[in-house]
Amino acid sequence: MRPRIQLLSPELIARILREAFELLMSPGVRVGSAAVELLRSARVEVEVEVGVAVGGASNDRVARIPERLVRQCLASVPRDFYLYNRQGEKTVHYGGDDVHFDPGSCCVQMLDPETLEARPSETRDLVRIVQVTETLPQFAAQSTAVVCSDALLSNDACNGKHAPSAIGDLYRLFVVLQHSDKPVVTGSFSAAGLQGMIDLLAADSGSPDKLRQQPRAVFDVCPSPPLNWSEFGSHNLIDLARAGVPAEIVSMPLAGGTAPVTLAGSVTQHAAETLAGITLHQLAGPGSPIVWGGAPAIFDMRTGGAPMGAVETAMLNMACAEVGKHLGLPTHGYLVATDSKLVDAQAGAESARSAMLGALAGINMISGAGMLESLACFSVEKLVIDAESIASAYRLAQGIEVRSDVLSDKARGRKVPRETLATAMFAQIGLSGEFLKLKETRALFRQEQHLPSPVIDRSARGSEPASDVFTRARTRVDELVSKYRKPSLSEDVLRRFQAIVDREADRAAVEGTEPPNNVGAAEATK
């Protein structure tokens, strides 16, 4: 039996969905202009409010989406799909209760292991994260984990202000694809930048059709709470649907801040935002793969922050996934993160707890490993510690199975009338207690026990020099980087990559993709 945790009763899930459908009609959902024609062609009422500004940008279109249309769009969503690695092998299964993990995404700072201070993340940090993730089996997918500050450019189009490069999202994917064969969880920073990222993936796959058939990546797309599918978000959903590239809706209600303070209320808002996104997506591309995902959290009334390590945040992720599972959809959540600023006991407790809970909830893709400080900072040392917690979570999710203890009886040619749990082993050794001598012990212990890496200290006192887990993690990172081997890409693929990057740089009116001191992702690991 596979152990499961469920927080919502069937009756509560039904009530959540009922109220979510009501919210889609009143007060309705804000949508970008790209969605208006789609919705009106489906006979959805879209009103234009006068003098409304949301988040500093005008978004005055309010759609009232009927339950009938939402359910029609839900019916066309694939119940499962796969992400493929570069070799064309199925690697990540979105669907059912299969569980996978990937590192957290989009951190802007990196914890320096020498000074223990946070500093702006750079290309070399992303490369190191990718190298470590590539060698750890606990991570089925890569992520575009950090924003590369050394790709910041002074953009004349921004009136001389120092602004992030308009192709920073493309640049991160460009780095990851050069250094990894695994699937990628990524996302675009703008509506205009998405096509370049899709083109990179198509160049890697061989063609847009091959990318559609064997997708290498899934794109996170976020509504703005509450109930706002912005111009940017609407565009990305529609473009991904038409390209046949998987989308992962990441709704982010903040309980008490940008969502109802009750957990059930926030789950309801999450459902409404996600149902609206699925409707836009499926109207644009019926049958295109999409994930019921999210990064919900509570709002800390003392600090004004979003504590990603809080148990209530984990509960929100689990509950939101339960609603998605009830609808038969692939799921995603944001866990394995901490609010601590250091890789300390708090970080370990919060991250391990949510890894366990996410695995027991059967969430298909769990993002967040390696992240500190409420998702603001990344630590590659934490990433390898989190990998140990994830391995334990996988073991827990397997549950306790019946494994045959009759190997010796079969070897002796005896007829075995029934499978036993322990009696056949006791029949061999009696009361001697010499289980280490049994063939069953040697044959089965690796299936029964997770054997952690040296990051986890189980040695007897005095047998090894004493060290803390962060020190051991630093050693482990160095070992993994030394074992890493960069993928061998053809010159043709690399030329296509560069041509796309150059084209997008020209489109964004910047000179190249990197400042003078950064000679490129390909050079960063030489």
N, C-alpha and C positions, 0 to 999 in steps of 0.2 A: 504494500500500500504506500502510495506517495503521500507524505504529509502535506497538508494544506492549511493555510490560515485564511479565514473569511471574516470580514468585519461587517458586512451588510447582509441583512435578511432579504429573501426574494421580495417581500412586501415593501421594504425600504427602497430597493432598487427600482421597483415599479413606480413608487411615489417620486423618486428623484427624476426619472425619465418623464413622468407626467408633468411635473413642474418645469422641467427643462423645455419641453415642447410648448408649454404656456409662455415661458419667457421669450421664445422665438417669435411669438405673436405680439406680446406686450411685456416689456417695452419695445421688443424687436432688437435687431442687430445692426450696428453700423458696418457699412461695407464700402470698399473702394470703388472707384469709377469703373474699373475693369470688370467688376462683378455685376454691374447694373444691367447690362444688355442680356447677360446669361439669365439672371433672375427674372427679368421682365418677359423674356421669351418663354419662361416656365410659368408665366401668369402670377408672378409674385409682386405684391405691392411694394414699391420702393418710394419713400417720401423724401423730399429735400427740406431739411430744416434751415431756417434763415439765421445767419450770424453765429454759427456754432463752430468752435475750434476745439479740437481734442489733441492734447499733447503738443500744442504749439503749431499743429497743422490742421487745416480744414478737413473735416470728414463729416459732412452734413447729410449723408445718405443713410436712411434707416430702412432696412428691409424687414418685412413681416412674413416669416417663412412658415407655411402651414405644415402640420405634422404629416399630412398625406404626401407631400413632396419629399420631406426628409426621409420617410420610410421607403419611398421609391428609390431614392439615392442610396440608402443603406443596403438595399437589396442587390445593387450592382457592385458593391465593394468586395474584392477578393477576401475570402476567409483566411487565407494564408498565402505567403510567398517566400521566396528565398533571396538572400544576397549571395553573390558569388565572389570567389577570390580571382586573382589575375589568371590563374590556370583554368578557370571555367568550372571550378568545383563548388557544389553547394556548401556554404559555410555557416550562414545564419538563417535559421528558420523562424520567421515571424508567424506565429499561430499556435493554437493550443496552449499547453503549459510549458513549452520549451523556454528555457531561460538562458540568456546571453548577457555579457557585460562588455562595456567599452569605456575608455577613459572619459572624464568630463571634457566639456568643450568651452572654448571662447574665454579662457582666463586671460587677464591682462597683466598679471604679475607672476613671478616665479620666486619660489623660496630658495635663496642662496644657501647651499648646505654648509658653506664655510662660516658665513656671518650670521646665518639664521634670520636675515632681514629679507623683506620682499623687495624685488627690483622689477623693472619692466621686462616682460618676457621678450625673447629674441628668437631668430631663426635657429640658432644653435640649440636652444632649449626644445623647440618643436622637434628637431631632428633627433635629439637624445630621447625624448618621450616616445617617438615612433620606433626607434631602435629597441627600446626596452619592451614596449608593447608587442612588437613583432616576435619577440622571443618567449613571451609568457603565454602558455596555453589557456590561462584563465580568461584572456580577452579574445573574444571571437572576432572583434572588429577594432579598427583604429578610429580615432576621431581627429578633427582639426582642433587640437587641444588648446592652443594658446594663440593669441593675437601677437604677431611679430612686430614689435615696436621699431626694429631696425628697418622695417619697410615703410615707416612713416615718411611722408614727403610733404614739403611745403607746396601746397596746391594753389596756383594763381587763380584758379576758378573759384576758390573759396575766399576771394578778396585778400589774399596774402596771409590768411590765418594758417597756423600749423595744424593740418588735419590728417586723419588716417587716410592712407592711400585708398582710392576708390576701388582698387582691385585687391585689397587686403584679404578678402574672402577667397578669391581665386588663387592668390599667392600661397595661402595655407594649404589648399588642396594640391597645388602644384608641388609643394614640398613633400606632402604625404605620399602622393602617387610615385614620386621618384624613389622613395625609401621603403615602400611596403607592398606586399602582395595581398594583404588582408582587405576585406571590405571596409568601407569608411562611413562613419556617421558624420555628416557635415551640414552646412547651411550657408545661405547667401546673406550678405549684409544689405543688399539692395535689389530692387526689381531688375535694374539694368544689368547687374553683374551675374545673374543666374545663368544666362545662356552661355557665357564663357566657361562656366564651371561644368555645365552639361557637355559642352564641346570637348573639354579636357577628358572627361570620362569616356565619351564616345571615341576619342582618339586612342585612349588606352584599350578600350574593348575591341576596336577595329572598325566600328560603324555605329550610327545611331540605332539601327535595327538590332544589332547584337547587344547594345546596351539595354534596349528595351526587353530583349529576351532573357538576358542574364545580367541584371542590374548589379553594379559594383558598389553602389552607394545609396544611402537614404538621406533625404534633406529635411532637417528640422525647419518647421514653419510655425511662427508664433502669432496668435492673436494678442491684442492689447487689452488687458482686463480694465473694466468689465465690458464684455459683449461688443468688441470692436475688431472687425477684420479690416485693418488699415489698407491704404493703397498698396503698400509694399507687400503685406501678407496676402492680400487678395490676388495680386499679380503672380506671386510665387506659386500659390496653390494651383492657379489656372495653368500656368506655363508648365509646371511639373506634370500635371495631369495629361496635358496634350503631348508631352514628350514621352510619357509612359515611364518616367523615373519615379521611384517610390518617394512619397512624402510622409513625414512624421509630424502630426500636429502636436505642438508643445504648448498647451494652454497653461497659464501661470496665475491662477487665482491666488490672492494673498489674503488669507482669512482674517478679517477684521480691518484690512487696509483697502484693498481693491476688490474685495469679495465679502459676502456675509461672514460674520465672525464664527458662526457654528460650522463645524466640519461638514455636516450634512448639507448646509447651505452652499458652502464652497464647492462641494462635489457636484451639486446641482448646476451651479454656474459653469463649472468645467464642462459638464455634459452639454449644456446649451451652446457654449462656444465651439466645442468640438463637433457637435451635430451640424452647426452652421457651416463650419469649414468643410466637412465631408460633403455637404450639399453643393457648395461652390465647386469643389474638386470633381465630383462625379458628374455634375452638369457639363463641365468642360471636357472630361475624358472618362466616360462610363467604363468601369472595369479596371481603371488604373489603380495600382496598389497604394494604400494609405493606412497609416497607423494611428490608433487611438492612444496618443501619448500625452505627456504633461510634465510639468515641474511645479506642482502646487506647493504652497508652504503656508505657514502661519505668519502673522505679523506680530513681532515681539513688542508688546505695549510699553516695555521699559526702555528698550534701546532704539526702537524704530527700525529695526532690521528684519531680515527674512531668515530665521534660523533654519538652515538646511539640515542640521544635525538633530533637530528636535524630534521627539517620538511622534508628535502630532503631524509633523511634515511627512514622516514615513507613513503614518496612517492615511493621510490624504492621498498619497501616491498609490497605496494599496487599494483604497476604496475607489478611486477613479479608474484604476485598472479593472476592478471587479465589474464596474458598469460596462466597460468596453467588452469584457469577456462575456457578460450576459448577452450582449448584442452579437457575439460571435466574431469579434474583430481582433486583429493583431494589436498588441499593447506595448507600451513603453512607460518608463518612469525615471525620475531623477533621485538617486539614492547614493549611498557609499561616500557621502561628503560630510564635512564637519565645519563647525563655526570657529574652531580653534585656529589660532594664527601660527601654531607650531605643530610639528608631528609629535604629539605627546599622548598622555593617557586619554585625554578627552577625545582627541582625534581618533584613536583606536577604538574607544568605546562606541562613539557615535557612528563611525563608518561600518564597523563590524555588525553592529545591531541592525542597521538598515539593509546591509547586504543579506543578512539572514532573513529578514522580513520580506524583502523583495523576492528572494528565491522561493520562499514558502508561499508567496502570493502568485507565483507562476507568471510574473511579468516577463514578456518576451525579450525586451532589451532594456537593460538597466544602465544608465549613464551616470557619471559622477565620480568614479574612482580617481584618486590623485588630487582631489580638490580640497583646498583649505579656505578658511575665512569667508564662509558663505558664498562659495563659488568664485571669489575674486582672485585667488592665488593657487598656483599649481606646485606640487612637489613630486618629483620623480621618485624620491625615496618613499613618500607615502604611497605612491602607485604600487611599488613592490610589496609593501606591507598590506595594502588593500588586496593584492592578489592572493595573499595567504588567507585573508578573511573570506574572499570569494570562493577559494577552494574548499574551505570548511562549509560555506553555505551550500555549495554543490553537493557535498557529502551529506549534509543534513537533509537536503531535498530528495536525495535518493531513498531515504528511509531505511528501514530494517527489512532485509530480504531473506528469504529462505535459500541458503546455499547448501548443496548436498554435502553431508559428512560421511558418505559411504564410499569414498574413493578406494580405500584399502580393501573393503569387502569385494568391490568389483575386480580389483587387481588380483585377489585370491580366487576369483572365479565363482564366488558364492552367489546364490540368488538372493537378491535384496527385496524383501516383500514390500517395503515402504520406505519413503524418504524420512530420515530422522533429523532432529536438530542437534542432538548431543550423544544419544545412546550408543551409536556405532563407534564414536571416538572413545567413550568410556569402556566399551567392550574390548578395545585394543590395549588400553593402559591401566585399566582398573582404577585403583586409588593412588597410583604412584604420582600423579600430577605431572607426568612428563609429556605435556602437550607439544613442547618444542620439537620433539622427535617425530611427530606425525607428518605424513605427507600432506594431509589436509591443511595443516598449519602453513606449510611452505607454499601450497598451491593457492590458498585463499586469503592470506593476510593482506596482500596488496589490494584486493577488492573490498575488504572490510575496513581497512584503515587508510585515511589520508595521511601521507608522509610529507610533512612540510619541508620547505627549504631551510637552510641555516639561518634565515631571517628569524625564525621561531626558535628560541633557545629551550631545549629540553635536556641539555647535558647536565651531568652531575656536577655539583659545586667542586671546583678545583680541577676538573678534567680539561677545561678550556679557560683561557683568560676571560675574566668578566667583561662584558660590554653591554651597552644599552641597545635597544632595537633600532634606533636611528643610525647608530654606527654600523650595525650589521646590515642595515638596508643600504647604506652607502657602498659597502663592500659588494653587496649583491648587484647593485646597479652597474658598478664597474665590470663585474664578471659578465653580466648579460650583454653590455655594450661590446665587450671584447669578443663575444661569441657571435654577435650579429654579422650577417652578410648582406650587403646591399643587393637588391634585385638587379638583374641584368636586363636592361631595356634596349631595344633596337635603336639604331641611330635614326631610323625613320620616325619612330614614336617620339623620341626626344625632340626631333626637328618640329614635329607637329605640336608638341607641347609648347615649344618656344614661340612658334608662329602665333598660337592662340594667345599666349601671354603678351606678346608684342602688340597684337591687334587690340587686345583689351586695354593695354597701356595707352595706345593711341586714342582709343575711344574715350578714355578717362582724362585725356589731355595731360598725361604725365610722361616724363622722359624715362623710359625703362621701368623695371619693377623693383629695383634695389638701389640703395645709396652706394656711394663709391667704396665704402669699407666692407660691403657685403657682396662677394663675387658670385653668389648664387647658392641655391640649395644643393646643387650637385657638388659644389666645391666645399660645402660646409663640413663634410665628413672625410675629406681627404687627409 
